């Protein structure tokens, strides 16, 4: 993997941070070819798009990761996608703090317990889901 790709994938990282590798979190859902996770197919064989965003949800200068996978309704149901929110727990390790069948995840301006609230939505969801930080993970309101 070349350095330019790592920079584009991870953005400008603080000196203590390391490059994020999404493979352990998405390989069971999609298979991708090429750089930047741009040529992906889901387990049903349909094209899928993977979006990886870094956002500091609690303003501690350590970015959390939001992974959105947009694919077919065969693989992801009426939501048409799957979202995972990851928190860095050590220099080289992340853990999933939330995952949901949804098409998109938006960070809201409102905070609960020091973390920004999240809004999950998608084409098959009747109403957007708002989630708040309960001290250990995100939970539905």
C-alpha positions as a printed NumPy array, in Angstrom:
array([[  0.   ,   0.   ,   0.   ],
       [  1.61 ,   3.299,  -1.001],
       [  1.909,   6.305,   1.292],
       [ -0.305,   8.542,  -0.851],
       [ -3.16 ,   6.047,  -0.55 ],
       [ -2.719,   5.803,   3.221],
       [ -2.866,   9.582,   3.474],
       [ -6.073,   9.733,   1.441],
       [ -7.637,   6.885,   3.398],
       [ -6.719,   8.127,   6.84 ],
       [ -6.277,  11.862,   6.405],
       [ -3.761,  13.814,   8.393],
       [ -3.106,  11.73 ,  11.496],
       [ -1.512,  12.934,  14.71 ],
       [  2.006,  11.595,  15.226],
       [  0.82 ,   9.02 ,  17.779],
       [ -1.839,   7.607,  15.465],
       [ -1.479,   4.752,  13.011],
       [ -3.073,   4.022,   9.66 ],
       [ -6.505,   2.428,   9.943],
       [ -7.032,  -0.9  ,   8.166],
       [-10.769,  -1.564,   7.625],
       [-10.32 ,  -5.141,   6.383],
       [-11.07 ,  -6.908,   9.697],
       [-14.352,  -5.005,   9.941],
       [-15.656,  -5.34 ,   6.375],
       [-14.199,  -8.542,   4.899],
       [-17.157, -10.647,   6.076],
       [-19.578,  -8.242,   4.311],
       [-17.866,  -7.275,   1.046],
       [-14.856,  -8.164,  -1.049],
       [-12.94 ,  -5.325,  -2.67 ],
       [-10.356,  -4.948,  -5.405],
       [ -8.176,  -1.996,  -6.183],
       [ -7.14 ,   0.92 ,  -4.079],
       [ -9.469,   2.806,  -1.793],
       [-12.193,   0.155,  -1.493],
       [-13.824,   1.503,  -4.659],
       [-14.486,  -1.75 ,  -6.529],
       [-16.472,  -3.87 ,  -4.09 ],
       [-19.135,  -6.544,  -4.258],
       [-21.29 ,  -7.736,  -1.391],
       [-21.925, -11.377,  -0.531],
       [-24.912, -11.501,  -2.898],
       [-22.631, -10.616,  -5.826],
       [-24.   ,  -7.076,  -6.225],
       [-21.865,  -3.956,  -6.426],
       [-21.222,  -2.276,  -3.093],
       [-19.688,   1.024,  -2.054],
       [-17.592,   1.426,   1.089],
       [-17.229,   4.827,   2.75 ],
       [-14.756,   5.344,   5.603],
       [-14.88 ,   8.554,   7.65 ],
       [-12.829,   9.725,  10.583],
       [-14.615,  11.895,  13.127],
       [-13.754,  12.838,  16.695],
       [-17.056,  12.041,  18.404],
       [-15.975,  13.06 ,  21.911],
       [-13.382,  15.778,  21.179],
       [-10.496,  13.865,  22.782],
       [ -8.259,  14.382,  19.711],
       [ -8.555,  10.672,  18.827],
       [-10.774,  10.   ,  15.828],
       [-13.467,   7.371,  15.821],
       [-14.16 ,   5.645,  12.49 ],
       [-17.543,   5.439,  10.736],
       [-17.743,   2.765,   8.037],
       [-20.771,   2.831,   5.717],
       [-21.351,  -0.006,   3.276],
       [-23.969,   0.66 ,   0.598],
       [-25.062,  -2.471,  -1.218],
       [-28.011,  -4.516,  -2.376],
       [-31.234,  -5.192,  -0.512],
       [-30.463,  -8.907,  -0.959],
       [-27.455,  -8.556,   1.346],
       [-28.502,  -5.655,   3.566],
       [-32.304,  -5.803,   3.59 ],
       [-34.544,  -2.791,   3.081],
       [-31.959,  -0.496,   4.708],
       [-29.681,  -1.044,   1.7  ],
       [-26.56 ,  -0.761,   3.787],
       [-24.676,  -1.402,   6.976],
       [-22.953,   1.066,   9.3  ],
       [-20.263,   0.422,  11.907],
       [-18.867,   2.93 ,  14.398],
       [-15.406,   2.054,  15.711],
       [-13.421,   3.413,  18.648],
       [ -9.658,   3.186,  18.91 ],
       [ -8.777,   1.305,  22.092],
       [ -5.005,   1.13 ,  21.625],
       [ -2.394,   2.157,  19.103],
       [ -3.204,  -0.723,  16.753],
       [ -6.689,  -1.839,  17.772],
       [-10.235,  -0.642,  17.225],
       [-13.458,  -2.088,  18.57 ],
       [-16.986,  -1.813,  17.238],
       [-19.058,   0.42 ,  19.493],
       [-22.135,   0.283,  17.28 ],
       [-23.301,  -1.512,  14.159],
       [-26.661,  -1.231,  12.466],
       [-28.409,  -2.073,   9.213],
       [-28.706,   1.472,   7.883],
       [-27.671,   3.413,   4.801],
       [-26.007,   6.401,   6.397],
       [-24.793,   7.785,   9.698],
       [-24.812,  11.502,  10.424],
       [-23.177,  13.182,  13.397],
       [-25.609,  15.539,  15.134],
       [-24.759,  18.804,  16.912],
       [-26.287,  17.534,  20.159],
       [-24.091,  15.707,  22.724],
       [-24.916,  13.144,  25.414],
       [-22.352,  12.15 ,  28.06 ],
       [-19.6  ,  13.947,  26.131],
       [-20.2  ,  12.251,  22.749],
       [-22.044,  13.643,  19.75 ],
       [-25.363,  11.92 ,  19.077],
       [-25.704,   9.966,  15.821],
       [-28.548,   9.712,  13.342],
       [-28.898,   6.525,  11.291],
       [-31.12 ,   6.573,   8.219],
       [-31.733,   4.749,   4.995],
       [-34.163,   4.193,   2.163],
       [-35.945,   1.315,   3.9  ],
       [-36.138,   2.865,   7.352],
       [-39.484,   4.472,   8.115],
       [-37.983,   6.986,  10.519],
       [-34.386,   7.973,  11.186],
       [-32.886,   6.418,  14.285],
       [-31.203,   8.726,  16.78 ],
       [-28.601,   7.148,  19.041],
       [-26.873,   8.579,  22.107],
       [-23.752,   7.646,  24.075],
       [-24.744,   5.798,  27.26 ],
       [-21.242,   5.734,  28.735],
       [-20.074,   2.514,  27.076],
       [-21.674,   2.36 ,  23.634],
       [-24.281,   4.043,  21.448],
       [-27.895,   3.12 ,  22.193],
       [-31.233,   3.971,  20.577],
       [-33.19 ,   6.836,  22.052]])
